[in-house]
């Protein structure tokens, strides 16, 4: 932990409105800057490795431009039977995704990286974790899947469903130790990382608040 009595500059390396909304819950001042990172998986790369690599790459890309900041990077990869499920991009692809996933369990790998630009030793600047979420989709007919997509149009979401919106009606069960991970930013893991980096929550430095 790097001693600090004030909150360091905090940057979310993302252009995602979902991640901005989640980070805002912590009531810490932050900036959001979209990184220019190629998100194509490498040949033969495991889904969790793709998520971890891209989460770190996003954080480091922004950290290189903003030295001394705390930078949050995150990436999510959804998998069915070990195969990656990307963002559909349009209605037809989203419907195919939902048809494949109905009645099935999909695993979402949400990688979280915190890069501390204040660290004197680069080896100590990185905190990184993969948070898994197991999602059981309901076995619903095509008409319901199509109707959902036309209402919410989740074409920028891996898995073609917004669990924080009407998409929750497509799901039968969600299992994870970090509930916001499915939306794209695991806040339980993140608050732990920020605490280890010396960020004070509730306006109190926990190092000073502990009884002697």
N, C-alpha and C positions, 0 to 999 in steps of 0.2 A: 504494500500500500504506500502511496506517495502522500505525505502529509499535506493537507490543504484546508484552509479555513473558509474558502469560498468555492462555489461551484465553478469548475473549469468550463471553458467553451465546449459545448456539446453539439455534435453534428450527427444527424441521421443521414447515412449514405444511401438515400433512396428517393425515388420519385413517386412512391406509392402513397396514395391518400389513406389507405387502410393502416399502414405503418405509422403515418403521421398522427392519425387519430388515436392510435393505441399509445404512442409515446407521450402524447399530450395529457394522458391520464395521470402521469407521474408529477405533473405540475412543476417541471423543471424547464428553464429556458433552453430552447434548442433551435437549431437551424436544420433545414432539410435541403440537401444538395444531391441531385441525381448523378451517380457515377457513370462513366462511359466504359462499361465492361461487357465483353462478349459473353453471352450466357449459354452458348452451345455446349452440351456435354462432350467430354473427350471420349474417343473410342475406347470401349471396354470399361469406362468409369462407372463405379457403383453409384447408385442414386445418392446415398448419404455423403459420399465423397464429392460429388458434384455440388451439393448444397454447401458443404463446408468450404470447398475451394472458392466458390463464388461469393459466399458471405465474407470471407477474408479478403478476397480481391477487391470487393466493393469498398470495404473499410480502408484498405491500404491506398486505393486510388484517390480517395478524398483526403486521407491523412497526408499524402505526399504534397498536396496543394495547400494544406492548412496545418502547418507544424504547430505542435503544442496543444492540439485539441484532443478531446476524447471523441472518437468516431465509432458509431454503431453501424455495423454491416449485417445484413440478414438475407437469406435466400431460402426458398422453399421448393422442394421437389416432391411431387406426389407419385406413388407407385402402386401398381396393381400386378400381383404375381411377379414382383421384382422389376417390372418394366416401368420406365418413367412416363408420367402423364403430364404433358405440358399445358400451357395456356391455350385454349381452343382458338381464340381469335375471331370466330364467327359462329353463327347459329348452327350450321350443319355439323361442324366439328364438335361443338358442345353437345349436341344431341347424341352423336356417336359415343362420346365419352360417357355420358350418363347411362346410355344403354348398356355399355360394357360393365359399368360399376354397380348397376342395380342388383340388390341382393348380395353384394360382395363387400369384403373389407378392404379398404384402401388405407395405405400407410403414408402419412405426410411427414417428411423430414424437414424440419425447420432449423436451419443453421443460424446461430447467433455469434457474432464476433464483436468484441470491444477492443479497439486499438487505442492505447494511451500514448499520445505523442509527447507527453512530458517525461517518459521513462528514459533514463540515461543509457540503459542497456536495451537494445532492440529485442533481445530475447525475452525480456520481462514486460514488453509492451502489449503482448497478445493474450487475450482470454477468448476461448472459443468453445462452443458446445453444440451438439446436435440434439434437438428435442423432438421426440417422436410422438405422433398423434395417430391413434388407430380409429378409423371411422367406418362404421357399418352403414351402408346405404340401404334404404327401403327398396323392396321389390315392387316398383311402380310401373304402370302401363305407359306406353309411348305418349298417349294424349296428355297425361299429367306432366311428364318430363318436358314436352314441347311447350305446354302452357306456362310452366315455371320459367323456362328460358325466355319466352316472349315478354313476361312481366319484368323480370329482374335483369336480364341480359348480362350475365356474369362472364363475359367472353375474355376478360383479362384475369381470370382466376384459374389457377391450376385445379382441376377437378370439376370445373363448371358449376360451382355452387357457392353462394355466400352464406356461410353458417351464421354470420351476424345479422342476416336479413331473412327473407322468406325461404332461402335455401335450407334453413334448419328443418323444414317440413319434409325434406328429402331424406333426412338422416334418422337412423334408428338408435344409434349409440355412438358416443364419443368417449374415448378413453385416453387420458393423458395426465401427467403430473403438472402441466402448465397450460391452463385452458386457453390463453390467448395465443398460443403457438399456432393453432389452426388458422387464425386470421392473418398471421404473418410475422408477429413479433412476440416472442415468449417473455412476458413481463416479469414473471417470477425469476427466471434465470437472469434477466437483464438487471433487475434491482440488486441481485446478489453480486453481479459483476461490478456494478457502479459503486456499491458499498466497498468492495475490495479496492476500488480505485480511489477511495476517499471522498466520494460524493455523499453529502449529508441530506437526509430526507426529513421532512417535517420541520425544517429550519434548525435541526439539532445535529451536531456532530456526535455520532454514537460513541466515539472514543472518549468524549468528555462526559457523556451521559451515564456511562457504566459506573456502578458503585465501586468504591475502592475496597 
